[in-house]
Amino acid sequence: MSAIADEQSSPSTAENRSEHTYGQILKSSAIVGGSTVLNVGIGIVRTKTMALLLGPAGFGLAGLYTSIITLTQSIAGMGVNSSGVRQIAEAAGSGDQDSIARTAIVLRQSSLILGLLGAILLLVFSRQVSTVTFGNTKQWGAVCLISLAVAFQLISAGQGALIQGMRRIGDLAKMNVIAALSGLVISIPVVYFMREKGIAISLVLVAATTIITSWWYGRKIRIHFMQLTYSQIRQEAAGLLKLGIAFMVSGLLAPGVAYFVRVMLLHKEGLAATGIYQSAWTLGGLYVGFILQAMGADFYPRLSAVANLNGECNRLVNEQAHIGLLIAGPGVLATLTFAPVVIALFYSAKFGGAVEVLRWVCLGATMQVLTWPMGFIIVAKSRQNLFLLSEILWAISAVGLAWICVTWWGLKGAGIAFFLSYLAHGIIVYPITQRLSGFRWSLENRHTGLVILGLIALVFCGFYVLPVLWAALVGTLAAALCSFYSIRVLSKLVPAHKISPPIRRILVGLRIAPSGRDASHPSL
């Protein structure tokens, strides 16, 4: 039926929908991206200072603590917050205020209970976690302490799910900036005076600020009070858990793989190598991260609202991937080219071994931009079994690749495995989405992919076959060309009236966008 409806839609209607979607994607990306720019600036100061204070070994220790928190949070959270986003987005799309209120009330209560259970879970198994992670029980006290961070983050995540489900992207962006600021203000003094002993304390204090921040922005959403019966609570909780279990397994697999890779590096290469990998992994996802955050913040709720309309669903996914690739391309090329400078800027000379790892991580991050939108089709359609199957297959391939690559190539192998795992993710997810909705890559995506992925491959290989100076020159030229190409394509996708006059004049002056009569055309 959806296919028939799509065929009956007029070309002008379809064009208007696409223009609106591209504008919405860019708007949400700009909001999230703006906050990310601030976060990057704050992160440079925080990361640089932490690297100088702690060195690679201390930085690796912080990464292991963070992996433990994330892994425990994934287990204890039961995926309720992620499923809550979908439930609230679906209710908001239909305008059902009672449904929004029921989901919000049960979501908040569930987050509180699960947060407390998560902290207790980590406390009970703190010695075992310390032994598995570090090979001894010397860190069990710190593991006990970070259990508080698990509780704080799960409780605040319930509020965050409500804000995200209601598509309050601006509030989400502000929350991210405040989180970055609190991390800067709190972490540096604590670590300065306490060094490695202050890492766990700083993580707990930063997590505590998320409760205050999420409550502050969550209270702006007016949810009318309802006295729910036990039957209503049970029914709503069952709905959250049904999809939530799938989210939990997925949420457990991703940090589980990250935890496995870090522990394997710790035992095979040492704590310093673990810190170097952590630094490369953090930087590799820094630029692409805001694109993925925008997907989760705005794209996922929008896709959930039209999940039963295959034509509309596929269009949204293609457009999201198209915008994501156009935005990611220049940043990835710049990071590949200036990796040594980026590492020196964010860290110190001791982290020089992260340069080659960072380049491989950048390739993996590019694959994430392409494969993540497809994966959202499975989630939006509530196909839990297929979702779990795809995530389990990816986790198995990621762990296997990590084991093989680290064994063969050491630290560099961890970066290679990261790239190959997301290449495998695309191979796994694409046929599933074809079966569910008949998804195919659009002509625009195939053309854009050929240009941008070709440039990325050229620059990456250049650092293996050309002298460093020539490879850097090729990379700089490719980044400039890709930037020009991306801006020109984006200026044609977004209606003229959506572009602010100052930016419009700059684009016209650079001959990137048309001027005069052409500028008045809605589709440029």
PLY file of the C-alpha trace (Angstrom):
ply
format ascii 1.0
element vertex 524
property float x
property float y
property float z
element edge 523
property int vertex1
property int vertex2
end_header
0.00 0.00 0.00
2.82 2.37 0.82
4.37 1.68 -2.56
1.08 2.58 -4.28
0.84 5.75 -2.25
4.36 6.70 -3.24
3.61 6.12 -6.90
0.51 8.32 -6.68
2.42 11.18 -5.07
3.12 14.03 -7.47
6.73 14.89 -8.31
6.34 18.31 -6.71
5.08 16.75 -3.48
7.98 14.32 -3.36
10.40 17.16 -4.11
8.93 19.28 -1.32
9.22 16.37 1.11
12.86 15.88 0.18
13.61 19.58 0.54
11.96 19.62 3.96
13.86 16.50 5.04
17.23 17.79 3.86
16.56 21.05 5.64
15.57 19.22 8.81
18.64 16.98 8.68
20.94 19.96 8.21
19.16 21.91 10.94
19.52 19.11 13.50
23.08 18.44 12.33
23.90 22.14 12.67
22.48 22.30 16.18
24.23 19.15 17.32
27.29 20.13 15.32
27.40 23.58 16.91
27.40 22.03 20.35
30.03 19.57 19.16
32.31 22.42 18.05
32.08 23.83 21.56
32.65 20.37 22.96
35.71 19.93 20.76
37.17 23.19 22.03
36.48 22.20 25.62
37.70 18.67 24.89
41.03 19.92 23.51
41.76 21.65 26.80
40.54 18.75 28.94
42.15 15.97 26.90
45.45 17.79 26.52
45.64 18.50 30.24
44.63 14.96 31.22
47.18 13.50 28.80
49.95 15.66 30.25
48.95 14.84 33.83
48.40 11.10 33.35
50.46 10.02 30.34
49.47 7.06 28.10
49.19 4.60 31.01
46.89 6.84 33.06
44.84 7.66 29.98
44.46 3.94 29.33
43.29 3.44 32.91
40.62 6.12 32.44
39.49 4.37 29.25
39.15 1.04 31.07
37.11 2.64 33.87
34.84 4.23 31.25
34.41 0.87 29.50
33.37 -0.75 32.79
30.79 1.98 33.43
29.39 1.74 29.89
29.23 -2.05 29.98
27.45 -2.14 33.36
25.07 0.58 32.26
24.19 -1.43 29.15
23.42 -4.53 31.22
21.45 -2.82 33.97
19.62 -0.38 31.68
17.74 -3.19 29.92
17.53 -0.94 26.84
14.55 0.83 28.41
15.78 4.33 27.66
16.35 3.57 23.96
12.96 1.89 23.59
11.44 4.81 25.51
12.66 7.18 22.79
10.79 5.17 20.18
7.61 4.89 22.28
7.52 8.62 23.04
8.35 9.57 19.44
5.56 7.32 18.16
3.07 8.79 20.65
4.20 12.35 19.89
3.74 11.69 16.18
0.11 10.72 16.78
-0.49 13.55 19.25
-1.61 11.14 21.99
-0.86 13.08 25.18
-2.05 10.28 27.45
0.32 7.83 25.78
3.21 10.29 26.13
2.40 10.78 29.81
2.17 7.04 30.53
5.46 6.29 28.81
7.20 9.24 30.49
6.03 8.29 33.99
6.98 4.62 33.65
10.25 5.55 31.94
11.30 7.79 34.83
10.39 5.21 37.43
12.14 2.43 35.53
15.31 4.50 35.12
15.49 5.16 38.85
15.05 1.49 39.75
17.47 0.24 37.09
20.08 2.83 38.07
20.07 1.61 41.66
20.19 -2.02 40.54
23.12 -1.27 38.23
25.13 0.28 41.05
24.42 -2.70 43.31
25.36 -5.12 40.51
28.78 -3.53 40.05
29.36 -3.34 43.81
28.62 -7.03 44.30
30.95 -8.12 41.48
33.60 -5.43 41.94
36.40 -7.86 42.83
35.62 -10.14 39.90
35.48 -7.17 37.51
38.84 -5.92 38.79
40.40 -9.35 38.38
39.08 -9.87 34.83
40.04 -6.37 33.70
43.36 -5.78 35.43
44.45 -9.28 36.40
44.29 -8.49 40.14
42.02 -6.96 42.80
44.05 -3.80 43.36
41.47 -1.69 41.51
38.39 -3.10 43.25
37.96 0.03 45.38
37.87 2.24 42.30
35.42 -0.18 40.65
33.15 0.13 43.70
33.34 3.91 43.46
32.41 4.14 39.78
29.25 2.14 40.52
27.82 5.52 41.57
28.50 6.82 38.05
26.44 3.93 36.67
23.46 4.90 38.85
23.71 8.60 38.00
23.96 8.03 34.27
21.05 5.58 34.10
18.78 7.88 36.07
19.63 10.90 33.91
19.25 8.78 30.75
15.54 8.41 31.50
15.12 12.18 31.30
17.32 12.29 28.21
15.12 9.72 26.46
12.05 11.89 27.07
13.81 14.97 25.68
15.05 13.06 22.65
11.70 11.39 21.97
10.04 14.80 21.94
12.74 15.91 19.47
13.98 18.81 21.58
17.30 18.82 19.77
18.35 22.20 21.12
18.01 21.03 24.72
20.02 17.89 23.93
22.78 20.02 22.44
22.86 22.26 25.52
23.04 19.20 27.77
26.08 17.96 25.82
27.86 21.31 26.19
27.15 21.45 29.93
28.42 17.89 30.29
31.65 18.87 28.52
32.07 21.96 30.68
31.46 20.02 33.87
33.99 17.43 32.74
36.55 20.20 32.26
35.85 22.06 35.51
35.66 18.93 37.66
38.14 16.50 36.13
41.22 18.66 35.83
41.43 19.88 39.47
40.70 16.41 40.85
43.26 14.67 38.64
45.79 17.46 39.17
45.83 16.94 42.93
45.21 13.18 43.01
46.66 11.97 39.68
45.54 8.39 38.86
43.69 8.04 42.16
41.42 10.91 41.12
40.26 9.36 37.83
37.40 7.35 39.34
36.31 10.25 41.56
36.19 12.64 38.60
34.07 10.19 36.58
31.54 9.96 39.43
31.36 13.74 39.92
30.87 14.37 36.21
28.09 11.74 36.08
26.41 13.43 39.04
26.08 16.67 37.08
24.12 14.85 34.37
21.23 14.27 36.78
20.94 17.98 37.51
21.23 18.92 33.84
18.72 16.34 32.58
16.24 17.28 35.29
16.55 20.97 34.44
15.74 20.46 30.75
13.32 17.59 31.36
11.09 19.77 33.55
10.44 22.05 30.56
8.40 19.28 28.93
4.87 19.57 30.24
3.55 16.11 30.98
0.14 16.09 32.57
-0.08 14.05 35.75
-1.80 10.65 35.59
-2.56 8.21 38.35
-1.58 4.92 36.76
-2.96 1.62 37.88
-0.75 -1.41 38.41
-2.15 -2.91 35.20
-1.25 0.20 33.20
2.27 0.31 34.64
2.79 -3.37 33.87
1.49 -2.97 30.32
3.64 0.09 29.62
6.73 -1.48 31.21
6.20 -4.63 29.14
6.12 -2.51 25.97
9.34 -0.79 26.95
11.06 -4.05 27.85
9.93 -5.92 24.75
12.00 -3.73 22.45
14.30 -2.72 25.29
15.74 -6.23 25.60
16.88 -6.01 21.99
18.40 -2.61 22.70
20.05 -4.00 25.81
21.75 -6.80 23.90
22.85 -4.31 21.25
23.94 -1.83 23.91
25.81 -4.64 25.66
27.54 -5.89 22.54
29.05 -2.59 21.40
30.67 -1.65 24.74
31.41 -5.34 25.30
33.48 -5.41 22.13
35.19 -2.14 23.13
35.93 -3.59 26.58
37.29 -6.81 25.06
39.62 -4.92 22.71
41.02 -2.77 25.53
41.53 -5.71 27.88
43.19 -7.70 25.10
45.51 -4.77 24.35
46.25 -4.42 28.06
47.35 -8.06 28.35
49.10 -8.28 24.96
50.64 -4.82 24.55
50.50 -3.16 27.99
48.64 -0.26 29.62
50.47 2.40 27.58
49.34 0.79 24.29
45.79 0.70 25.64
46.00 4.43 26.30
47.33 5.11 22.80
44.46 3.13 21.25
41.99 4.98 23.49
43.36 8.31 22.29
43.07 7.33 18.60
39.58 5.89 19.09
38.43 9.07 20.85
39.77 11.39 18.16
38.55 9.20 15.30
34.98 9.48 16.48
35.15 13.13 17.51
34.21 14.72 14.18
31.95 11.92 12.94
30.39 11.73 16.40
28.17 14.75 15.93
26.70 13.21 12.75
25.91 9.99 14.59
24.51 11.98 17.53
22.23 13.87 15.15
21.02 10.54 13.76
20.10 9.30 17.22
18.69 12.62 18.37
16.46 13.55 15.43
16.58 10.98 12.63
15.57 7.99 14.75
12.37 9.61 16.12
11.41 10.84 12.63
12.00 7.41 11.12
9.96 5.73 13.86
6.98 7.91 12.98
6.92 6.59 9.36
8.31 3.09 9.95
5.27 1.42 8.34
5.65 3.38 5.07
8.46 1.63 3.23
8.89 4.24 0.51
9.06 7.10 2.98
11.30 5.10 5.29
13.81 4.32 2.52
13.80 7.94 1.35
14.64 9.21 4.84
17.49 6.71 5.21
19.00 7.59 1.84
18.78 11.30 2.57
20.31 10.91 6.03
23.20 8.87 4.65
23.67 11.38 1.83
23.93 14.35 4.19
26.10 12.39 6.62
28.60 11.45 3.93
28.77 15.00 2.55
29.47 16.41 6.00
31.84 13.63 7.12
33.99 13.52 3.98
36.01 16.76 4.40
36.58 16.15 8.12
37.76 12.59 7.60
40.15 13.66 4.83
41.55 16.46 7.00
42.05 14.08 9.93
43.81 11.53 7.70
46.11 14.23 6.35
46.91 16.06 9.58
46.81 13.10 11.98
50.28 13.86 13.47
49.28 17.48 14.13
45.94 16.44 15.62
47.58 13.93 17.95
50.17 16.49 19.07
47.45 19.11 19.59
45.15 16.90 21.65
47.75 14.87 23.51
51.56 14.96 23.58
54.62 13.51 21.86
54.21 10.36 23.96
51.09 9.52 21.93
52.88 9.49 18.55
52.06 5.80 18.11
48.37 6.72 17.75
48.81 8.33 14.30
48.54 5.17 12.21
45.80 3.76 14.43
43.85 7.01 14.05
43.89 6.73 10.26
42.38 3.24 10.39
39.79 4.39 12.94
38.82 7.22 10.56
38.02 4.63 7.87
35.82 2.77 10.36
34.06 5.98 11.37
33.27 6.65 7.70
31.66 3.23 7.42
29.58 4.02 10.52
28.12 7.07 8.79
26.97 4.85 5.92
25.75 1.80 7.83
24.05 3.34 10.86
21.07 4.85 8.97
20.30 1.42 7.49
20.39 -0.17 10.94
17.74 2.26 12.16
15.24 0.71 9.72
15.35 -2.54 11.69
14.92 -0.70 15.00
12.15 1.60 13.80
10.15 -1.40 12.54
10.51 -3.12 15.94
11.98 -6.28 14.39
13.73 -7.38 17.55
14.90 -10.77 16.32
16.50 -9.42 13.16
18.00 -6.54 15.11
19.55 -8.93 17.63
20.79 -11.22 14.86
22.54 -8.36 13.05
24.14 -7.07 16.25
25.32 -10.52 17.37
26.84 -11.24 13.95
28.61 -7.88 14.03
29.95 -8.50 17.57
31.26 -11.95 16.63
33.02 -10.54 13.57
34.41 -7.58 15.58
35.85 -9.78 18.33
37.28 -12.27 15.87
38.84 -9.54 13.75
40.31 -7.84 16.81
41.88 -11.06 18.03
43.41 -11.86 14.63
44.53 -8.31 13.78
46.08 -7.53 17.18
47.87 -10.88 17.16
49.32 -10.18 13.70
49.91 -6.41 13.77
49.86 -5.43 17.44
48.49 -2.00 18.33
47.88 -1.05 14.70
45.77 -4.20 14.36
43.17 -2.79 16.75
42.57 0.09 14.33
42.44 -2.25 11.34
39.91 -4.45 13.16
37.72 -1.40 13.94
37.51 -0.54 10.23
36.90 -4.13 9.10
34.19 -4.63 11.73
32.08 -1.78 10.34
32.70 -2.96 6.81
31.28 -6.29 8.00
28.38 -4.42 9.63
27.37 -2.98 6.26
27.55 -6.40 4.63
25.30 -7.80 7.38
22.72 -5.00 7.56
22.19 -4.19 3.87
20.47 -7.47 2.86
18.30 -7.33 6.01
17.03 -3.85 5.16
16.43 -4.96 1.57
14.18 -7.70 2.91
12.33 -5.45 5.36
11.63 -2.40 3.23
13.13 -3.00 -0.19
15.91 -0.54 0.60
18.37 0.37 -2.16
21.05 3.01 -2.27
19.86 6.01 -4.26
21.62 7.23 -7.40
22.73 10.35 -5.49
24.33 8.22 -2.76
26.12 6.02 -5.25
27.54 9.06 -7.02
28.52 10.84 -3.79
30.00 7.65 -2.37
32.12 7.13 -5.47
33.56 10.66 -5.19
34.11 10.93 -1.42
35.10 7.33 -0.68
37.43 7.42 -3.68
39.18 10.50 -2.29
39.45 8.93 1.17
40.97 5.75 -0.29
43.41 7.82 -2.37
44.64 9.86 0.61
44.85 6.86 2.94
46.90 4.80 0.49
49.05 7.84 -0.28
50.64 7.70 3.17
51.82 4.13 2.44
53.20 4.62 -1.09
54.29 8.28 -1.25
56.84 10.35 0.70
55.21 12.01 3.70
55.38 15.52 2.22
53.78 14.48 -1.07
51.12 12.43 0.72
50.27 15.45 2.91
50.04 17.65 -0.19
47.69 15.18 -1.90
45.60 14.97 1.29
45.35 18.75 1.61
44.24 19.09 -2.01
41.70 16.25 -1.62
40.24 17.81 1.55
39.86 21.16 -0.22
38.20 19.56 -3.27
35.90 17.48 -1.10
34.90 20.56 0.91
34.05 22.44 -2.29
32.10 19.46 -3.64
30.16 18.92 -0.39
29.21 22.57 0.03
28.10 22.83 -3.59
25.91 19.72 -3.37
24.44 20.80 -0.04
23.65 24.26 -1.42
21.61 22.59 -4.16
19.78 20.27 -1.79
18.59 22.95 0.62
15.98 25.49 -0.57
17.36 29.00 -1.08
15.10 30.54 1.56
16.54 28.12 4.14
20.05 29.56 3.74
20.79 32.74 5.66
21.64 35.78 3.44
25.24 36.23 4.74
26.10 32.56 4.04
24.29 32.80 0.73
26.41 35.79 -0.35
29.60 33.94 0.59
28.58 30.88 -1.43
27.66 33.02 -4.42
30.94 34.94 -4.15
32.88 31.68 -4.20
30.75 30.48 -7.16
29.61 27.52 -5.10
25.93 28.45 -5.26
24.00 30.11 -8.12
23.01 33.75 -7.89
20.28 36.06 -9.09
17.32 34.41 -10.77
18.50 30.86 -10.00
18.65 31.64 -6.29
14.92 32.16 -6.18
14.17 28.66 -7.31
13.12 26.51 -4.34
15.43 23.67 -5.23
18.31 25.90 -6.36
0 1
1 2
2 3
3 4
4 5
5 6
6 7
7 8
8 9
9 10
10 11
11 12
12 13
13 14
14 15
15 16
16 17
17 18
18 19
19 20
20 21
21 22
22 23
23 24
24 25
25 26
26 27
27 28
28 29
29 30
30 31
31 32
32 33
33 34
34 35
35 36
36 37
37 38
38 39
39 40
40 41
41 42
42 43
43 44
44 45
45 46
46 47
47 48
48 49
49 50
50 51
51 52
52 53
53 54
54 55
55 56
56 57
57 58
58 59
59 60
60 61
61 62
62 63
63 64
64 65
65 66
66 67
67 68
68 69
69 70
70 71
71 72
72 73
73 74
74 75
75 76
76 77
77 78
78 79
79 80
80 81
81 82
82 83
83 84
84 85
85 86
86 87
87 88
88 89
89 90
90 91
91 92
92 93
93 94
94 95
95 96
96 97
97 98
98 99
99 100
100 101
101 102
102 103
103 104
104 105
105 106
106 107
107 108
108 109
109 110
110 111
111 112
112 113
113 114
114 115
115 116
116 117
117 118
118 119
119 120
120 121
121 122
122 123
123 124
124 125
125 126
126 127
127 128
128 129
129 130
130 131
131 132
132 133
133 134
134 135
135 136
136 137
137 138
138 139
139 140
140 141
141 142
142 143
143 144
144 145
145 146
146 147
147 148
148 149
149 150
150 151
151 152
152 153
153 154
154 155
155 156
156 157
157 158
158 159
159 160
160 161
161 162
162 163
163 164
164 165
165 166
166 167
167 168
168 169
169 170
170 171
171 172
172 173
173 174
174 175
175 176
176 177
177 178
178 179
179 180
180 181
181 182
182 183
183 184
184 185
185 186
186 187
187 188
188 189
189 190
190 191
191 192
192 193
193 194
194 195
195 196
196 197
197 198
198 199
199 200
200 201
201 202
202 203
203 204
204 205
205 206
206 207
207 208
208 209
209 210
210 211
211 212
212 213
213 214
214 215
215 216
216 217
217 218
218 219
219 220
220 221
221 222
222 223
223 224
224 225
225 226
226 227
227 228
228 229
229 230
230 231
231 232
232 233
233 234
234 235
235 236
236 237
237 238
238 239
239 240
240 241
241 242
242 243
243 244
244 245
245 246
246 247
247 248
248 249
249 250
250 251
251 252
252 253
253 254
254 255
255 256
256 257
257 258
258 259
259 260
260 261
261 262
262 263
263 264
264 265
265 266
266 267
267 268
268 269
269 270
270 271
271 272
272 273
273 274
274 275
275 276
276 277
277 278
278 279
279 280
280 281
281 282
282 283
283 284
284 285
285 286
286 287
287 288
288 289
289 290
290 291
291 292
292 293
293 294
294 295
295 296
296 297
297 298
298 299
299 300
300 301
301 302
302 303
303 304
304 305
305 306
306 307
307 308
308 309
309 310
310 311
311 312
312 313
313 314
314 315
315 316
316 317
317 318
318 319
319 320
320 321
321 322
322 323
323 324
324 325
325 326
326 327
327 328
328 329
329 330
330 331
331 332
332 333
333 334
334 335
335 336
336 337
337 338
338 339
339 340
340 341
341 342
342 343
343 344
344 345
345 346
346 347
347 348
348 349
349 350
350 351
351 352
352 353
353 354
354 355
355 356
356 357
357 358
358 359
359 360
360 361
361 362
362 363
363 364
364 365
365 366
366 367
367 368
368 369
369 370
370 371
371 372
372 373
373 374
374 375
375 376
376 377
377 378
378 379
379 380
380 381
381 382
382 383
383 384
384 385
385 386
386 387
387 388
388 389
389 390
390 391
391 392
392 393
393 394
394 395
395 396
396 397
397 398
398 399
399 400
400 401
401 402
402 403
403 404
404 405
405 406
406 407
407 408
408 409
409 410
410 411
411 412
412 413
413 414
414 415
415 416
416 417
417 418
418 419
419 420
420 421
421 422
422 423
423 424
424 425
425 426
426 427
427 428
428 429
429 430
430 431
431 432
432 433
433 434
434 435
435 436
436 437
437 438
438 439
439 440
440 441
441 442
442 443
443 444
444 445
445 446
446 447
447 448
448 449
449 450
450 451
451 452
452 453
453 454
454 455
455 456
456 457
457 458
458 459
459 460
460 461
461 462
462 463
463 464
464 465
465 466
466 467
467 468
468 469
469 470
470 471
471 472
472 473
473 474
474 475
475 476
476 477
477 478
478 479
479 480
480 481
481 482
482 483
483 484
484 485
485 486
486 487
487 488
488 489
489 490
490 491
491 492
492 493
493 494
494 495
495 496
496 497
497 498
498 499
499 500
500 501
501 502
502 503
503 504
504 505
505 506
506 507
507 508
508 509
509 510
510 511
511 512
512 513
513 514
514 515
515 516
516 517
517 518
518 519
519 520
520 521
521 522
522 523
